[in-house]
């Protein structure tokens, strides 16, 4: 990848969409005593940066005389939408392979962006099955596979994000810290490659979901590592194995420069940015902003910081789950298993232990046949996190048997 190649790709992109804004966010800047700039890739035509790599890849293939080929990709999300948009722009046929489990909203948006130039095929329950089907289809028809991240032209396209940032920052200003999300590594390898020599390698911070630490483990092992399992909640960045070419570009960085972000913390960022700023973020798009809270004002004060907001394709059917996770992370909601005596007045005695700001959000008997004691699942919401330590003190003083299961992932997935 060269600066000239990235600049050429950037200029060509202006034929299909304007550059995305770099915005100084006053709310976050005041909170952390820093200049927090957000690179708003959620404002691209497909609400993510993925359109850049797909455009650059197809642009080059078509320029080399392959405009009569069928292009193929495998994706359940942003890559599919960017790919579809670009196929329609170049008026070339494209086939998108998606898992059968893909939400209908994502299928509909991909079809909308691609129009008559796109065919969608739903195959397999997971991405690996879907990707295998896409590769087999390419071999069968002699088409062109458009990878999501592990290709030089994809990396070059994503690097145009960095080229825009340099021109959009105030004159003679470079970031003291650049925070970016990492999935397969296309965006991060493009950004770091283009910014090389402009800012210190120490000034990059990579963010991954805690349940999908592909880059961090790979840097620790000094080789690409395939995760045996991963949490798919942050679907835009939950990748089992970082791309080989992408790892090669990132292998010189320290594992300490990869910050693992709890999924529930991301949910808190999503709800806050929606409620305070009116900004809709998908989980992967909230990764870099969530990192600010984990770092804290002491590490950020006085710095110029650029956060890459990678996407805003949020399915609002997920909002109840996101709000639930956010409240649990903020300490405003907890779940308990209570051991309550089976006698008249026992429930009233328990209710008297609750504070003025405590509210019962869920109440369910788990074992109704016990003679002396019954087990109850109860969810309690409160307005301030410091209310819970006081409530637990009252539980202890009353001799109430209880177990806090809020952070027990096995039980939470089964019953919450």
Residue pairs with C-beta under 8 A, 6 or more apart in sequence:
1 152
1 155
1 156
1 159
1 190
1 193
1 194
3 194
5 156
6 156
6 159
6 160
6 162
6 163
6 190
6 194
7 163
9 52
9 55
9 56
9 59
9 156
9 157
9 159
9 160
10 19
10 160
10 163
10 164
12 55
12 56
12 59
13 52
13 55
13 56
13 157
13 160
16 45
16 51
16 55
16 85
16 86
16 89
17 44
17 45
17 51
19 164
19 168
20 39
20 40
20 41
20 43
20 44
20 49
20 161
20 164
21 39
21 40
21 43
21 168
22 37
22 38
22 39
22 40
22 164
22 165
22 168
22 169
22 306
23 37
23 38
23 40
24 35
24 36
24 37
25 36
25 37
25 38
25 277
27 276
27 277
28 36
28 38
28 289
28 292
29 35
29 36
31 292
31 297
32 292
32 296
32 297
32 300
32 301
32 305
33 297
33 300
33 301
33 302
34 297
34 300
34 301
34 302
34 303
34 304
34 305
35 303
35 304
35 305
36 292
36 305
36 307
37 169
37 175
37 304
37 305
37 306
37 307
38 289
38 306
38 307
38 309
39 161
39 164
39 165
39 306
39 307
39 308
39 309
40 309
41 48
41 49
41 161
41 285
41 308
41 309
41 310
41 311
42 48
42 279
42 280
42 281
42 282
42 285
42 309
42 310
42 311
42 312
43 312
44 51
44 52
45 51
45 85
45 113
46 78
46 81
46 82
46 85
46 113
46 313
47 78
47 81
47 311
47 312
47 313
48 78
48 81
48 82
48 236
48 282
48 285
48 310
48 311
48 312
48 313
49 78
49 158
49 161
49 187
49 308
49 310
49 311
50 78
50 79
50 81
50 82
50 83
50 148
50 311
51 81
51 82
51 85
51 86
52 82
52 157
52 158
52 160
52 161
53 82
53 148
53 149
53 151
53 153
53 154
53 155
53 156
53 157
53 158
53 186
53 190
54 73
54 79
54 82
54 83
54 85
54 86
54 146
54 154
54 157
55 82
55 86
55 89
55 157
56 153
56 154
56 156
56 157
56 160
57 146
57 147
57 151
57 153
57 154
57 157
58 71
58 86
58 87
58 90
58 92
58 146
59 90
60 153
61 69
61 71
61 144
62 90
62 92
66 144
67 90
67 92
69 92
69 142
69 143
69 144
70 92
70 93
70 94
70 95
70 141
70 143
70 144
71 83
71 87
71 92
71 93
71 94
71 95
71 143
71 144
71 146
72 94
72 95
72 96
72 97
72 134
72 137
72 138
72 143
72 144
72 145
72 146
73 79
73 80
73 83
73 94
73 95
73 96
73 97
73 134
73 145
73 146
73 147
73 148
74 96
74 97
74 98
74 127
74 130
74 131
74 133
74 134
74 135
74 148
75 83
75 96
75 97
75 98
75 148
76 98
76 99
76 101
76 102
76 106
76 127
76 130
76 235
77 106
77 235
77 236
77 313
78 236
78 311
78 313
79 148
80 96
80 98
80 106
80 110
81 106
81 109
81 110
81 113
81 313
83 94
83 96
83 114
83 146
84 94
84 96
84 110
84 111
84 113
84 114
84 117
84 118
85 113
85 114
87 93
87 94
87 114
87 117
87 118
88 113
88 114
88 115
88 117
88 118
91 117
92 117
93 117
93 118
93 119
94 114
94 117
94 118
94 119
95 118
95 119
95 120
95 121
95 134
95 137
95 143
96 110
96 114
96 118
96 119
96 120
96 121
97 121
97 123
97 130
97 131
97 133
97 134
97 137
98 106
98 107
98 110
98 120
98 121
98 122
98 123
98 130
99 122
99 123
99 124
99 125
99 126
99 127
99 129
99 130
100 122
100 123
100 124
100 125
101 125
101 126
102 122
103 315
103 317
105 315
105 317
106 313
106 315
107 120
107 122
109 313
110 118
110 120
111 118
111 120
121 133
121 137
123 129
123 130
123 133
124 130
124 132
124 133
128 240
134 145
135 145
137 143
138 144
138 145
146 154
147 154
147 243
148 154
148 184
148 186
149 155
149 158
149 183
149 184
149 185
149 186
149 187
149 243
149 246
150 184
150 185
150 186
150 243
150 244
150 245
150 246
151 245
152 245
154 186
155 186
155 189
155 190
155 193
155 245
155 246
155 249
156 190
157 190
158 186
158 187
158 189
158 190
158 191
159 190
159 191
159 193
159 194
160 190
161 187
161 190
161 191
161 308
162 190
162 191
162 194
162 195
163 194
165 175
165 306
166 174
166 195
166 198
169 175
169 304
169 306
173 304
174 198
174 199
174 304
175 199
175 203
175 304
175 305
175 306
176 199
176 203
176 303
176 304
176 305
177 203
177 204
177 205
177 300
177 303
177 304
177 305
177 306
178 191
178 195
178 199
178 203
178 204
178 205
178 305
178 306
178 308
179 205
179 207
179 288
179 291
179 292
179 305
179 306
179 307
179 308
180 187
180 188
180 191
180 204
180 205
180 206
180 207
180 288
180 307
180 308
180 310
181 187
181 188
181 206
181 207
181 208
181 236
181 237
181 284
181 285
181 287
181 288
181 308
181 310
182 188
182 206
182 207
182 208
182 214
182 215
182 237
182 242
182 258
183 212
183 214
183 236
183 237
183 238
183 239
183 284
184 239
184 242
184 243
184 246
185 215
185 242
185 243
185 246
185 247
185 249
185 250
186 243
186 246
187 308
187 310
188 204
188 206
188 215
188 246
188 250
189 243
189 245
189 246
189 249
189 250
191 204
191 308
192 201
192 204
192 249
192 250
192 253
193 249
195 204
201 252
201 253
202 257
204 253
204 257
205 257
205 259
205 291
206 215
206 216
206 250
206 253
206 257
206 258
206 259
207 258
207 259
207 260
207 261
207 287
207 288
207 290
207 291
208 214
208 215
208 216
208 237
208 258
208 259
208 260
208 261
208 287
209 231
209 233
209 234
209 237
209 238
209 260
209 261
209 263
209 266
209 283
209 284
209 287
210 231
210 260
210 261
210 262
210 263
211 230
211 231
211 232
211 233
211 234
211 238
211 263
212 227
212 230
212 231
212 232
212 234
212 237
212 238
212 239
212 240
213 227
213 258
213 260
214 225
214 227
214 230
214 239
214 240
214 241
214 242
215 242
215 247
215 250
215 258
216 255
216 258
216 260
217 225
217 227
218 224
218 225
218 242
218 247
218 251
219 250
219 251
219 253
219 254
219 255
219 258
220 255
222 251
223 247
224 241
224 242
224 243
224 244
224 247
225 241
226 240
226 241
227 240
227 241
230 238
230 239
230 240
231 238
231 263
232 238
233 263
233 266
233 283
234 263
234 266
234 283
234 284
234 287
235 282
235 283
235 284
236 282
236 283
236 284
236 285
236 310
236 311
236 313
237 283
237 284
237 287
237 310
242 250
259 291
259 294
259 295
261 287
261 290
261 291
261 294
262 329
263 283
263 325
264 325
264 326
264 328
264 329
265 290
265 293
265 294
265 329
266 283
266 286
266 287
266 290
267 283
267 322
267 323
267 325
267 326
267 329
268 290
268 293
268 325
268 326
268 329
268 330
269 281
269 286
269 289
269 290
269 293
270 281
270 283
270 286
270 314
270 322
270 326
271 322
271 323
271 326
273 279
273 280
273 281
273 286
273 289
274 280
274 281
279 309
279 312
280 312
280 314
281 289
281 309
281 311
281 312
281 314
282 311
282 312
282 313
282 314
283 314
284 310
284 311
285 309
285 310
285 311
285 312
285 314
286 309
287 310
288 307
288 308
288 309
288 310
289 307
289 309
291 307
292 300
292 305
292 307
324 333
324 416
327 333
327 381
328 334
328 406
328 407
330 385
331 385
331 388
332 381
332 382
332 383
332 384
332 385
333 361
333 379
333 380
333 381
333 382
333 406
334 379
334 380
334 388
334 404
334 406
335 362
335 377
335 378
335 379
335 380
335 404
335 405
335 406
335 412
335 416
336 377
336 378
336 379
336 380
336 402
336 403
336 404
336 405
337 366
337 375
337 376
337 377
337 402
337 403
337 405
338 350
338 375
338 376
338 378
338 400
338 401
338 402
339 373
339 374
339 375
339 400
339 401
339 402
340 346
340 347
340 350
340 373
340 374
340 375
340 376
340 400
341 372
341 373
341 374
342 370
342 371
342 372
342 373
342 374
349 398
350 400
353 391
353 394
353 395
353 398
353 400
354 360
354 380
354 391
355 382
355 387
355 390
355 391
357 382
357 383
357 384
357 387
358 380
358 381
358 382
358 387
358 391
359 380
359 381
359 382
360 378
360 379
360 380
361 379
361 380
361 381
362 377
362 378
362 379
363 376
363 377
363 378
363 379
364 376
364 377
364 378
365 374
365 375
365 376
366 374
366 375
366 376
366 377
367 374
367 375
368 374
373 401
377 415
379 416
380 388
380 391
382 388
382 391
392 404
395 402
405 411
405 412
405 416
406 412
